[in-house]
């Protein structure tokens, strides 16, 4: 089971002072996660075949730990199609991040 609860999306406020609160609970779909894990294992080769210049890529590729989640419940002012958490660049670079598609 995975979840997130807290203040997100502070960039929607022009003053960067207010954020939106949301929370969600989900369970991992193990079968889909295996498919995504195999794709991630091939990512080093796939990246080289992408149709853009290498300088657009980061210096070091950090392979994601990919899980497919089935959302059980979501609470917030709107249901986004997806979120990236956390939204703080320094934390993302040091500890990693999640891209969540609902």
Secondary structure, 3 states (H helix, E strand, C coil): CEEEEEEECHHHCCCCCCCEEEEEEEEECHHHHHHHHHHHHCHHHHHHCCCCCHHHCCCCCCCCCCCCEEEEEEEECCCCCEEEECCCHHHHHHHCCEEEEC
